[in-house]
Amino acid sequence: MKLRRTHKNFSAEEKWVTQSLLYKDIAFNLEWNWEKAFSFAQKNGVAPYLYFKIVQINCQVPTDLNNALKKAYLTSLLRNTHITNTWKQLKQLIDSPVIPLKGIFLARHIYPDIALRPMSDIDILLSPHHAKNLFEQLNTNPANESNYRSTDHHLPGILFNNTLLEIHQSLFPDELKINLYNDDIWKSTQQYQNELNMSPHLNLIYLCLHIHYTMKRGGIRLSWFLDLVLLTQSDYFKAEKYDFEKFLEVSNTKDTVVEILNSCEYLLDYEFPFLSKYKSNLSPQKQERLISLLTNSNQQDLKQSYSIAWERLKRTKGLKKKISFAKDSILKQDNTNAVQVIKRISTLSYRFFKMLIHNLKNED
């Protein structure tokens, strides 16, 4: 089988990775660089899943590539087993409703094998009151208290059983225009495999918004788009009795979610069966941005990142709260040294100006 689409700026090895995640009959050309294929898969979080697919269909790949992917799979298995055991211990300490987010839910309930969705931490959502109580209970580092900013949607990361834990009190900062709010989340909760979670529709929207805002900060991973496909193929999602397209119609997230799902279709050459009325082709500029982010996943796009801060500042209500937000942004890590503050104000001003120029150039 030939590769289904020629992605501008994707190398042959990178195209092979993106296509092999969902399709079964793409051979690896022995003239290709196996290290380039592995590096792309590894940094985009899909190496374990790619190994699973190769074993599943008995795909012939270079021995070195097979061994590297196998090692990535075993490493992920070891790490995810530890994180899963940590999650079980953590649940015993929590005496309030808690929702597991992203990897800790997906790896255990959506992927066919615990190792296939790499995790680096545990993200959970609690009500603001219970989130702060749990943070105070588990926090052993006094510095975390001073690093807490009232404008953050999650508390400072803390270590529990050598695992980074992020305790969310909301899914996103309240000031963001495109958002999911606590009242809607907690009203939609349901049990899935004896564990509390948000509704499948809201979970899909959450993952799409997470991709959207992370793209604005200059980094995404191919595994996050694979998450979307496997989530919608799961029994968890299929058991939802409501139509997702109708759900989107009453959601203020529709345009953003549809664009992320269309991006996923483009990257993985996949079609979401429930998205028929919203299909559209990405512009060449958006295609190139996606590819650039995936092939340079460590880059930071400050022009976009600072647009998030500006949006939050504009939507923060009340002068006192606006000043508090600006103060939190300027006094990074509680640094009140006058010289450092002046330098940071200069840096922020320069980057903010670049963001404005970038936005003006890209206005339709």
Secondary structure, DSSP 4 states (H G I P E B T S, - for coil): ---S---TT--HHHHHHHHHTT-S--PPPTTS-HHHHHHHHHHTT-HHHHHHHHHHHT----HHHHHHHHHHHHHHHHHHHHHHHHHHHHHHH--S--EEETHHHHHHHTSSSTTSS--SEEEEE--HHHHHHHHHHH---THHHHH--TT-SBPPPEEETTEEEEEESSSS-TT-SS---HHHHHHT-EEETTEEE--HHHHHHHHHHHHHHHHHTT---HHHHHHHHHHHHSHHHHT--S-HHHHHHT-TTHHHHHHHHHHHHHHHT---TT-GGG--PPPHHHHHHHHHHHHSTT---HHHHHHHHHHHHHH--SHHHHHHHHHHHHSGGG---HHHHHHHHHHHHHHHHHHHHHHHHT--
